[in-house]
Amino acid sequence: MTFGHASLPRHKTLRYGLRKLTDIRSAAMHHSATKSGSPEEFARYQVGTNGWSGNAYHFVIGVIYWCNDPEAISYHVGNSNRHALGICLVGDFKTQQPTAAQIDATQRLLQYLQVQIPTMKQVGIVDKPKQIPVAIKLNEVLLAVTGFLQDGVSMLPVRTIANAAGGKVEWIEVTQDVCVNGNRLNKIVKLKGV
């Protein structure tokens, strides 16, 4: 495991909230959706572009890189941040597969974490729900990002769409809520069949 989270880019004034280890119930597995990358690059983007406190993930796996203490409530999985560790594998798994080394490192990390954090549920390999990519048009302009349709529900990137529509997206750290133009989105908005 590579240690070095203290050297990652951090926001000048914002800090992630803290929790007890016993608050952690699961690990949220992510992929970077990039062909390559590093914890430093992710942190620069998440701090500089998103205005977040620091790197969103607790661990990034190319090699295992420790980005945040497990007690940090980082921004990686919406309303479940308070109870989940964020683990990101470098790669775009829509077009490629994780390497054998990444899978091995992930399994070793999860085994270690489950000993250190007994409240974290057993994590196994789960089939990913079928996701159908969808293009997003706003006022007849095709946006540079895609959403996806999963089980008849449209999943869309809120920040990108709100910004394209002239809206302002804010993160309320204390309540772990997203606000668009001052209106709180405290639940997932589901658009059936859209």
C-alpha positions as CSV (number, residue, x, y, z in Angstrom):
1,M,0.0,0.0,0.0
2,T,1.4,3.4,-0.9
3,F,0.9,6.1,1.7
4,G,0.9,9.7,0.9
5,H,-2.5,11.2,1.2
6,A,-1.1,14.3,3.0
7,S,0.7,15.3,-0.2
8,L,-2.4,15.2,-2.4
9,P,-3.9,18.6,-3.4
10,R,-6.4,19.8,-0.9
11,H,-8.8,22.8,-0.8
12,K,-7.3,25.8,1.0
13,T,-10.1,26.1,3.6
14,L,-12.6,23.2,3.2
15,R,-12.2,19.9,5.0
16,Y,-14.2,16.7,4.9
17,G,-16.4,15.9,7.9
18,L,-15.4,13.0,10.1
19,R,-17.1,9.8,11.3
20,K,-16.4,6.9,13.6
21,L,-15.0,3.7,12.0
22,T,-18.2,1.9,13.2
23,D,-20.3,4.2,10.9
24,I,-18.7,2.5,7.9
25,R,-21.1,-0.2,6.5
26,S,-19.8,-0.8,3.0
27,A,-17.2,0.0,0.3
28,A,-18.3,1.7,-2.8
29,M,-16.4,0.6,-5.8
30,H,-15.7,3.1,-8.6
31,H,-13.8,3.3,-11.8
32,S,-12.1,6.5,-12.9
33,A,-13.8,6.5,-16.3
34,T,-10.4,7.5,-17.7
35,K,-7.9,5.4,-19.6
36,S,-5.2,6.5,-17.1
37,G,-4.8,8.7,-14.1
38,S,-3.4,9.2,-10.6
39,P,-4.6,10.2,-7.2
40,E,-2.9,13.6,-7.7
41,E,-4.7,14.2,-11.0
42,F,-8.1,13.2,-9.6
43,A,-7.6,15.4,-6.5
44,R,-6.6,18.4,-8.7
45,Y,-9.8,18.0,-10.7
46,Q,-12.0,17.3,-7.7
47,V,-10.6,20.3,-5.8
48,G,-10.1,22.7,-8.7
49,T,-13.2,22.0,-10.8
50,N,-15.7,20.6,-8.3
51,G,-14.6,22.7,-5.3
52,W,-14.4,19.7,-3.0
53,S,-12.2,19.4,0.1
54,G,-9.8,16.9,-1.5
55,N,-9.7,13.6,-3.4
56,A,-13.1,12.0,-3.3
57,Y,-11.8,8.4,-2.7
58,H,-10.3,6.8,0.3
59,F,-8.2,4.5,-1.9
60,V,-7.2,4.6,-5.6
61,I,-6.0,1.3,-7.2
62,G,-3.4,1.2,-9.9
63,V,-1.2,0.2,-7.0
64,I,-3.1,0.7,-3.8
65,Y,-2.8,4.4,-2.9
66,W,-4.2,5.7,0.4
67,C,-5.9,9.0,-0.3
68,N,-8.1,9.7,2.8
69,D,-8.4,8.4,6.3
70,P,-11.4,6.0,6.5
71,E,-12.9,8.4,9.1
72,A,-13.2,11.1,6.4
73,I,-16.7,11.5,4.9
74,S,-15.5,12.2,1.3
75,Y,-17.8,12.9,-1.7
76,H,-18.0,9.8,-3.8
77,V,-21.4,8.2,-3.6
78,G,-24.2,10.8,-3.0
79,N,-26.4,10.2,0.0
80,S,-24.3,7.2,1.2
81,N,-21.0,9.0,1.8
82,R,-21.4,8.9,5.6
83,H,-21.5,5.1,5.6
84,A,-19.2,4.0,2.7
85,L,-15.6,4.0,1.9
86,G,-14.7,5.1,-1.7
87,I,-12.4,2.8,-3.6
88,C,-11.5,3.8,-7.2
89,L,-9.8,1.6,-9.8
90,V,-8.0,3.5,-12.5
91,G,-9.6,2.7,-15.9
92,D,-12.7,3.1,-18.0
93,F,-14.5,-0.1,-17.5
94,K,-17.1,0.7,-20.1
95,T,-14.4,0.0,-22.7
96,Q,-11.8,-2.1,-20.8
97,Q,-11.5,-4.6,-18.0
98,P,-9.6,-4.1,-14.7
99,T,-6.2,-5.7,-14.8
100,A,-5.4,-8.9,-12.9
101,A,-3.1,-6.9,-10.6
102,Q,-6.0,-4.4,-9.9
103,I,-8.4,-7.2,-9.0
104,D,-5.8,-8.9,-6.8
105,A,-4.9,-5.5,-5.1
106,T,-8.7,-4.8,-4.6
107,Q,-9.3,-8.2,-3.0
108,R,-6.3,-7.8,-0.7
109,L,-7.4,-4.3,0.3
110,L,-10.9,-5.4,1.0
111,Q,-9.7,-8.3,3.2
112,Y,-7.5,-5.9,5.1
113,L,-10.3,-3.4,5.6
114,Q,-12.8,-5.9,6.7
115,V,-10.5,-6.9,9.5
116,Q,-9.9,-3.3,10.5
117,I,-13.5,-2.2,10.1
118,P,-15.7,-5.2,11.2
119,T,-18.9,-3.1,10.6
120,M,-18.2,-3.1,6.8
121,K,-20.3,-5.6,5.0
122,Q,-18.7,-8.5,3.2
123,V,-18.0,-7.3,-0.3
124,G,-18.3,-9.7,-3.1
125,I,-18.2,-9.5,-6.9
126,V,-21.7,-8.4,-8.0
127,D,-22.9,-8.4,-11.5
128,K,-23.3,-4.8,-12.7
129,P,-26.9,-3.9,-13.5
130,K,-27.5,-3.5,-17.3
131,Q,-26.9,0.1,-18.2
132,I,-27.8,1.6,-21.6
133,P,-25.8,4.7,-22.4
134,V,-28.0,7.7,-23.5
135,A,-27.1,10.9,-25.2
136,I,-28.3,14.1,-23.5
137,K,-29.6,17.0,-25.4
138,L,-30.5,20.3,-23.8
139,N,-32.3,22.9,-25.9
140,E,-31.4,20.9,-29.0
141,V,-27.7,21.0,-28.1
142,L,-26.0,17.6,-27.6
143,L,-24.0,17.7,-24.3
144,A,-20.5,16.3,-24.1
145,V,-21.5,13.8,-21.4
146,T,-23.8,10.8,-21.4
147,G,-26.2,9.5,-18.9
148,F,-27.6,5.9,-18.8
149,L,-30.8,4.1,-18.6
150,Q,-30.9,1.4,-15.9
151,D,-34.1,-0.6,-15.3
152,G,-36.2,2.0,-17.0
153,V,-34.7,4.9,-14.9
154,S,-32.7,7.7,-16.5
155,M,-29.5,8.4,-14.5
156,L,-28.1,11.8,-15.4
157,P,-25.1,13.9,-14.3
158,V,-26.8,16.7,-12.3
159,R,-23.9,19.1,-12.2
160,T,-23.3,19.0,-15.9
161,I,-27.0,19.4,-16.8
162,A,-27.6,22.2,-14.3
163,N,-24.5,24.1,-15.4
164,A,-25.5,23.8,-19.1
165,A,-29.0,25.2,-18.2
166,G,-27.4,28.1,-16.4
167,G,-27.9,26.7,-13.0
168,K,-25.6,26.6,-10.0
169,V,-24.9,23.4,-8.2
170,E,-23.7,23.5,-4.6
171,W,-22.7,20.8,-2.1
172,I,-23.9,21.3,1.5
173,E,-21.3,19.4,3.5
174,V,-23.2,19.6,6.9
175,T,-26.3,17.9,5.5
176,Q,-24.7,16.0,2.7
177,D,-27.2,17.5,0.2
178,V,-27.0,18.8,-3.3
179,C,-28.6,22.2,-4.1
180,V,-29.4,23.5,-7.6
181,N,-30.1,27.2,-7.7
182,G,-30.6,27.1,-3.9
183,N,-33.1,24.2,-4.0
184,R,-32.1,21.1,-2.1
185,L,-32.1,17.8,-3.9
186,N,-32.3,15.5,-0.8
187,K,-33.2,12.3,-2.8
188,I,-32.4,10.8,-6.1
189,V,-34.6,12.2,-8.9
190,K,-35.9,9.5,-11.0
191,L,-37.3,10.2,-14.5
192,K,-39.1,7.1,-15.7
193,G,-38.8,6.4,-19.4
194,V,-37.1,9.7,-20.2
